Amino acid sequence: MTKLLDVQAISKYYVHKDGWMPGQRICALEPLSFSLERGETLAIMGETGSGKSTIAKLIAGAERASAGEIFLNGQAMSSMTDQQRCRHVRMIFQDSLRSLNPQITVGKQLCEPLIFNTQMSPQDQKQRVHEVLRKVGLLPDHYHFYPHMLASGQQQRVCIARAIVLEPQIVVADEAFVALDPSIRAQIINLILDLQEDMGISFIFVSHSAEIVKHVSDKILIMHRGKMIEFGTTRALINHPEEQLTKTLLHSEHKYKVPLHSTTKE
Amino acid sequence: MSAILDIRNLSIELETENGPVRVLDRFNLQLAEGEIHTLVGESGSGKSLLAKAILGFINPRWKITADRLWWRHYDLLALNAAQRRIVTGRDMAMIFQDPSSYLDPNDKVGAQLRESIPTGELSGVYLKRRVDRQTRAERLLHRVGIKDTADVMERYPHELSEGLAQKISIAMAIAHNPKLLIADEPTTAMEPSTRGQIYRLLAKLSAGQGMSILMITQDLTAVIPESQRISLIYCGQLMETGPTEEVMQKPYHPYTDAMLSMSLSDQDIAPKTRLPTLSGAIPTLQHMPIGCRLGPRCPYARRACIHQPALTKQQQVQFACHYPLHKDSEHD
């Protein structure tokens, strides 16, 4: 059986267009390869500017790779049309309110991917949107709401609904949990786990919260300055990290449990 | 305990079209000298409003009432604006969530830092004052752990990394040696290694010169070990307050318990299991429930919860709940 997602030696360069030496190449991502099975969750971790968002964008198709190829079910992604591609891979962003159009209702926004990518009749579209709204824990009444009328957690649910309305195989989430309140964040994590179980979606998410990564992911990919320095299953990386950076990233959250009153006594 | 900041029953009401809304409801806080106190609250809980009320950034349309709002021996509510400005300017400082947006983008870091040094503390003629100012600015940068001072001072705010920008804003805040530093979510959206640096720096400053810090955060995972006391606030009501360790080990209030289990700091939770959550969403200001505002989301809520519970004291810990998770038996 072919792998769901097989990334082979993709890399990304940006080129200086002007300045006194045009044509200079800046490497954002050095060639890297990894693969992902159906229903698995991959977490990408790294410091700022390490290229983790670049990978997310390349997989979602927001950027074109400079070299290398991404295979989805054995088919090269560069040979697909945009329509085919976005039926299979969808993306969720960090700031849910800003990624929704403030001028049209939630229902219409959820219909948009269906209008562009399928031949569904308007009735079917509406029915599908109602189904999806219920699936993410909203009510069909929310069809007529505008994004600003919803609370932040509900907005993030709408974003998730928009991502799954085409029943994709892969959802890419770029820092989707950072801006949420703790109690809402736990709800969204539960929702994502539920959806994964129901629909067999593979998630790829970029995060720097070690706790969430440990809880949700099956595999972890660690980035450092555009290079993949470690890739493996979550358990292996937690128990036997090879690189120092992996260790610090996965354990650097402050722990209140450590008794640390020594500084005050000095 | 001699508290330098003493707040009793502080309420803030906002005038809206649909009548007044109480955003902060009888809030209590005592802060001792040199203490780090962490205030944990989700968005809309009124924690930033509290910071503003302490500092006196007050909109005249807000109605602030309190039994006591004392800073050392000043009754802050009795002072007029000019007096209050003097007290605040001398003793308090604040740092914010997104440091690079609070720095002036038009000016170099060095110039902004020199500006924050109080002129009254410099003496001598023009040239000496100028040199003194420069050396003091450099010393400030050393204190917040920046070694390459000459380079950093020549930069503009957009050329700084977020951790560096937060360090600069801390340097500016401690320029006049404040007694109280309010840190409003200083590290949200920062990566963990930078976050650790900022927390260590704040803890060091507090220990080194007896500065009290009121740390405001969203998340229980951001509570640092150096923090002696912690308060949880939900929708403007104080839920539980007490020494950090006791509250974390043995929470009385269901809200504290829920926040603890949701923070994922517990290693016992198996991966991929569903997390315990509070159902529903945070209510908006116009639709605050009566009584205990956690009521509709609380798994233990019963009929009595439509009346707001008074603060109960169990040894060091105070909490506001009719049905605490455990009661200390009378005989121990």
Interface residues (C-beta under 8 A of the other chain):
Chain A: E47 T48 A151 S152 G153 Q154 V178 A179 D181 P182 S183 I184 R185 A186 Q187 I189 N190 L193 D194 H208 S209 A210 E211 I212 K214 H215 V216 T234 T248 L249 S252 E253 H254 K255 Y256 K257 V258 P259 L260 H261 T263 T264 E266
Chain B: G34 E42 S43 S161 E162 A189 E191 P192 S193 R195 G196 Y199 A203 K204 S206 A207 Q218 D219 L220 T221 A222 V223 I224 P225 E226 S227 T244 E245 M248 A258 M259 M262 S263 L264 S265 I269 P271 K272 R274 L275 P276 T277 L278 A281 I282 T284 R297
